[in-house]
Amino acid sequence: MSIDAIFDAHHWAAVPFHFWSVAFFICGSIVGSFLNVCIYRMPRNESVVAPPSHCPNCNYAIPFYLNIPLATWIWLKGKCRNCGASISPRYFVVELLTGLAFLACWLGFGQKSAPLALVYCLVLSGFIVATFIDFEHFIIPDEITLGGIAAGFICSLLWPAVHRVQTAAMSIEQCFLGVLTGAGLVYGILRLGKLLYGRQKFQLAPESRVYFTETSVKLPDRDIPYEEIFYRRSDTIVLEASTVELADRCYRNVPVRLSPHLLRIAGETFEPESVPYLEVVTDQIVVPREAMGLGDVKFMAAIGAFLGWQGVIFSLMISAVLGATVGISLILLRKSEWSSRLPYGPYIALAATIWIFAGQQISTWWFLR
């Protein structure tokens, strides 16, 4: 059976509309269970396929009858059946949120086009994974961003209605323009922010340990990939260390400066590639600061692949409004320090979701008011 036959509107209409509403919610909650696996494993560079679902505390392999979305978490009262360890409410929230997202896609687009509803289910699934990972780890994995760009081109080729056009050629063109616009605009903002703001100071608890790995700076509460820090040869991490430990020596009460091509500890200099291990104890570190990270650049490119250049511009503007609203609210609540702990990716995802369901109406209202 061909794809056109599978998604023939007459076939879908032969079943009551709200049968599909229930089916989409159930399917969404099942997909949400898989998204939980992605949220936990992707930042840890673990396979999302193997091993099967298990308790992270005792490694108990969860049987299928204890892996029913939504119901199992409630039945077991958020605890592992084997060891009794608490299971994060996030698992239930993600399953419920994904089920509701799938339902919303069907209710919003099902009567118009079943394939379009399924494409937006895919998009919102990516948003959910990106949002929860970004909140916890301050990164958006390439599997979501670069994979999203590839998926955007495939969906644009198969279903031109994604870009509200009639032919595959026109759809691919809109997809390509969306990717270029998304990546170009956000990268421009990133570079401008680099010039305007330059540095970010992190105040740490006394005697905090900071590790410099091959790929990132590991602070007590977050990892900062080097690709989010170093763009120019002059970009430098600066700190005063009470203790510095290398593989073969130790220093006390010395300044440390690390750039992409030079590590300076007190009066000694090293090539960063030649230092396999670096650990410091400090209470403050200053790093080059970005308005956004490269993950946000790729994330917006992926959004452009599905939503086109109009969706990119809308998402960028609305995400700025959302970010400013949250920032002002935190200041009024005297919680301004929280704003530095909130990544920008979730704002972009929420703004793009608004575009999917109401962007055209909002744009029309704005320009005709």
Buried (B, 14 or more C-beta within 10 A) or exposed (E): EEEEEEBBEEEBEEEEEEEBBEBBBBBBBBBBBBBBBBBBBBBEEEEEEEEEBEBEEEEBEBEEEBEBBBEBBEEEEBEBBBEEEEBEEBBBBBBBBBBBBBBBBBBBBBBEBBBBBBBBBBBBBBBBBBBBBBBBBBBBBBBBBBBBBEBBBEBBBBBBBBBEBEEEEBBBBBBBBBBBBBBBBBBEBBBEBBEEEEEBEBEBEEEBBBBBEEEBBBBEEBBBBBEBBBBEEEBBBBBBBBBBBBEEEEBEEBBBBBBBEEBBBEEEEBEBEEBEEBBBBBBEBBBBBBBBBBBBBBBBBBBBBBBBBBBBBBBBEBBBEBBEEBBEEBEEEEEEEBBEEBBBBBBBBBBBBBBBBEBBEBBEEEEEE
